Amino acid sequence: PQQFRFAAPDWRVTESPIPVGEPAPDWNTVAPGVHWVDLSEVANTQVLVIEHADGCTVFNSPLTDELASDVLRAIEQNLPEKPVQRMVCATFHPRFAGGLRTYLASGAKIVTTPANELYIRRILETPTRLVEGVRPAEVDENDLVLIDGEMTFGEGDNRLVVYDIGERSNYTESYLVGWHPSTRIMLTSDLFAVLSTGMVRGASARTQGLAVWIGQQGLDPLQLIPTSPVVDHKRIMLMEDLEDSLQAIPGGPPPIGPPTPDGG
C-alpha cells in the first residue's frame, strides 16, 4: 500500500563502492548488444546493459549512488561512444532503484511505471541524502518515462522491449521485464533465480506468474538473466531451468500457454 511503501526505513547501507582509480567493475558480454556489469562482490547483483545504435539502456541499478558511479564508469570504458540514455527501474525495491540521482545527473532518463512514479520521485527529490555530495534532483516531466503496457527502445537488432507484467508477477501491482528479440534474452530482475549447485526448487509464486505470462505472450526465450541475487546463483538461466522449476511444484505446474478466447 502506498502509505506503507514510503515509510522511512531504518537504513543500514552495507554496500561499498570500488575505489576511484581502481579498475571498473568486471564487464561481461552475454550476446551481441547485451552486457552485464558484475557487482556481486559488493552488492550481490549484476546490472544489465543493452547496447543500441546511439546509446545504451541500463536495466535496474544497485543500491547506492556510489555503485551507480561504478556502473557508469564501466560503461564509459567499454562503450565509450554509447552514452546511457535511460535507466529502467523494474519495481519499487532499493536494489533496483538505487543511484537514480546519479543516473539522472549523467543525462539519463528514468523508466518506470505509473504505479511506481511517486516512489521514484521521492528518491530523486528527497532533501535527505545517504551519500555526501549527491544532491536531490529537480525532476522535470521529461526526466521520467512511464510504461503502461509495453514500450520499445532502440531499433532493429538493437531494440529492447520493456513490458509491465503487472499483477502477473504475483509480487507487485506493476513490474517491468525486458525482452531482447534478436538474441531471445529475457531480463527477469528477481522473478526467477536458480542455485548454482543445480539443486532444483519448486517455482515460487512470482516465478509461476512469469512463466504463465511468457506463455501467454507467445515468447520463446533462450536465456533468462536476473539482476539479483547472483551470489551462489546462476548468472544466466535456460528455459529448461524454468521448466524444471515448474515441474518441481507439488501438485504440478500451472497451465501455461497462449491466451484462450475468453482471455484466460
C-alpha positions in Angstrom: 0.0 0.0 0.0 1.2 3.5 -0.8 1.0 4.7 2.8 3.4 2.0 3.9 5.7 1.9 0.9 7.1 5.4 1.6 7.6 5.0 5.4 11.2 5.8 6.4 13.0 2.5 6.9 15.9 2.0 9.3 18.6 2.2 6.6 21.9 0.3 7.0 23.9 0.6 3.9 26.4 -2.2 3.7 27.4 -2.0 0.0 30.7 -0.2 -0.7 31.9 1.4 -3.9 35.0 0.3 -5.9 37.6 3.0 -5.1 38.2 5.6 -7.7 41.4 4.8 -9.6 40.8 1.1 -9.3 39.7 -0.8 -12.4 36.0 -0.5 -13.2 33.8 -3.5 -12.3 34.1 -6.6 -14.4 32.3 -6.3 -17.8 30.8 -9.4 -19.4 29.3 -9.7 -22.9 26.5 -12.3 -22.9 25.5 -11.8 -26.6 25.7 -9.1 -29.2 24.4 -5.9 -27.6 23.7 -7.5 -24.2 26.2 -7.0 -21.4 26.4 -7.1 -17.6 28.4 -5.2 -15.0 29.4 -7.5 -12.2 28.8 -6.1 -8.7 28.4 -9.5 -7.0 31.3 -8.9 -4.6 29.9 -5.7 -3.1 26.1 -5.8 -3.8 25.0 -9.4 -4.8 23.8 -8.1 -8.1 24.7 -7.7 -11.7 23.5 -4.7 -13.8 22.3 -5.4 -17.3 23.3 -3.0 -20.1 21.6 -3.1 -23.5 23.5 -1.5 -26.3 21.7 0.5 -29.0 23.0 2.2 -32.2 23.4 5.6 -30.5 23.5 4.8 -26.8 22.5 2.2 -24.2 19.9 1.3 -21.6 20.7 0.2 -18.1 18.3 -2.3 -16.6 18.0 -2.0 -12.8 20.6 -0.4 -10.6 22.5 -1.1 -7.4 21.5 0.3 -4.0 23.8 3.4 -3.8 24.8 6.4 -5.8 28.4 5.3 -5.4 27.8 2.0 -7.0 25.9 3.7 -9.8 29.0 5.7 -10.5 30.9 2.4 -10.8 28.4 1.2 -13.4 28.7 4.4 -15.4 32.5 4.1 -15.2 32.3 0.6 -16.6 30.1 1.6 -19.4 32.3 4.6 -20.3 35.3 2.3 -20.5 33.6 -0.4 -22.6 31.1 1.5 -24.6 32.8 5.0 -24.9 30.6 6.1 -27.8 27.3 4.9 -26.2 26.0 7.3 -23.5 23.4 6.0 -21.1 20.1 7.2 -22.4 17.8 5.6 -19.8 17.8 3.6 -16.6 14.9 1.1 -16.2 13.6 0.6 -12.7 11.7 -2.6 -12.6 9.8 -2.2 -9.4 9.9 -0.4 -6.0 12.9 -2.1 -4.5 16.1 -0.3 -3.3 18.2 -2.9 -5.2 16.6 -1.9 -8.5 16.2 1.8 -7.7 19.5 2.9 -6.3 21.7 5.6 -7.6 18.8 7.3 -9.5 20.1 10.8 -8.9 23.5 9.8 -10.3 21.9 8.4 -13.5 19.7 11.5 -13.8 22.7 13.8 -13.4 24.5 11.9 -16.1 21.7 12.8 -18.6 19.8 9.5 -18.5 16.0 9.3 -18.2 14.4 7.1 -15.6 12.0 4.5 -16.9 9.4 3.0 -14.6 5.6 2.5 -14.3 2.8 4.9 -13.4 2.3 3.0 -10.1 6.0 3.4 -9.3 6.2 7.2 -10.1 5.7 8.5 -6.6 8.3 6.2 -5.2 10.8 7.3 -7.8 10.1 11.0 -7.3 10.6 10.5 -3.5 14.0 9.0 -4.1 15.0 11.7 -6.6 13.6 14.7 -4.8 14.2 14.0 -1.1 16.4 16.6 0.7 17.9 13.9 2.9 20.9 12.0 1.3 22.8 8.9 2.3 25.9 9.9 0.2 27.6 13.2 0.8 27.7 15.3 -2.4 24.7 13.7 -4.1 22.0 16.4 -4.1 18.3 16.0 -4.5 17.1 16.5 -8.1 14.5 18.8 -9.5 12.5 16.4 -11.6 11.2 17.7 -14.9 8.3 15.8 -16.5 10.7 14.8 -19.3 13.0 13.1 -16.9 10.6 10.2 -16.3 9.4 7.7 -18.9 6.3 5.8 -17.7 5.4 2.5 -19.2 1.8 1.4 -19.2 1.8 -1.9 -21.1 4.9 -2.0 -23.2 7.5 0.2 -24.8 10.3 -0.3 -27.3 13.7 1.3 -27.1 16.2 1.2 -30.0 15.5 -0.2 -33.4 16.2 -3.4 -35.4 18.5 -5.9 -33.7 19.4 -3.3 -31.1 15.8 -2.9 -29.8 14.7 -3.7 -26.2 11.0 -4.2 -25.5 10.1 -3.5 -21.9 6.8 -4.9 -20.6 4.9 -4.2 -17.4 3.6 -7.6 -16.5 1.7 -6.1 -13.6 0.0 -8.4 -11.2 1.1 -11.4 -13.3 4.3 -11.0 -11.2 2.4 -12.3 -8.2 4.6 -9.8 -6.4 3.5 -6.2 -7.0 0.8 -4.3 -9.0 3.5 -3.3 -11.6 6.7 -5.0 -12.6 8.9 -4.5 -15.6 10.7 -7.2 -17.5 12.9 -6.8 -20.6 12.8 -8.7 -23.9 15.7 -8.6 -26.4 14.2 -10.1 -29.5 17.3 -10.5 -31.6 19.0 -12.7 -29.0 15.8 -14.1 -27.3 17.1 -13.0 -23.9 14.7 -12.0 -21.2 15.7 -9.7 -18.3 13.8 -11.1 -15.3 15.1 -9.0 -12.3 14.4 -11.2 -9.3 11.3 -13.1 -10.5 13.3 -16.2 -11.2 16.6 -17.5 -9.7 18.3 -20.9 -9.7 21.0 -22.1 -7.3 24.4 -22.7 -8.9 24.6 -26.0 -7.2 22.0 -27.3 -9.6 19.5 -28.2 -6.8 16.0 -27.8 -8.2 13.4 -25.9 -6.2 9.8 -25.7 -6.9 8.9 -22.4 -8.7 7.8 -19.6 -6.4 4.6 -17.7 -7.0 6.4 -15.0 -8.8 8.2 -17.5 -11.0 5.0 -19.2 -11.8 3.5 -15.8 -12.7 6.4 -15.0 -15.0 6.1 -18.4 -16.7 2.4 -18.0 -17.3 3.0 -14.5 -18.7 5.7 -15.8 -21.1 3.4 -18.4 -22.4 0.5 -16.0 -22.9 2.7 -13.6 -24.8 3.9 -16.4 -27.1 7.6 -15.6 -26.3 10.3 -18.3 -26.6 13.3 -17.2 -24.6 16.6 -18.9 -25.0 18.1 -17.4 -21.8 16.7 -15.6 -18.8 19.1 -13.2 -16.9 18.4 -12.0 -13.4 19.8 -8.9 -11.8 19.8 -10.3 -8.3 20.5 -12.5 -6.5 23.7 -13.7 -8.2 25.9 -14.9 -5.3 25.6 -18.7 -5.3 23.1 -18.5 -8.1 23.3 -18.9 -11.8 24.1 -15.7 -13.7 22.3 -17.0 -16.8 19.4 -19.5 -16.9 17.9 -21.5 -19.7 14.3 -22.3 -20.4 14.9 -25.9 -19.2 15.8 -24.4 -15.8 12.4 -22.7 -15.7 10.6 -25.9 -16.8 12.5 -28.0 -14.2 11.4 -25.5 -11.5 7.8 -25.7 -12.6 7.8 -29.4 -12.7 9.1 -29.4 -9.1 5.9 -27.7 -7.8 3.9 -30.0 -5.5 0.8 -30.9 -7.5 2.4 -30.0 -10.8 2.8 -26.7 -12.8 0.1 -24.2 -13.5 -1.5 -24.2 -17.0 0.9 -22.4 -19.4 0.1 -21.5 -22.9 -1.3 -18.9 -25.3 -4.3 -16.9 -24.2 -7.7 -18.6 -24.6 -10.6 -16.9 -26.5 -12.1 -15.9 -23.2 -8.9 -14.2 -22.1 -7.9 -16.8 -19.6 
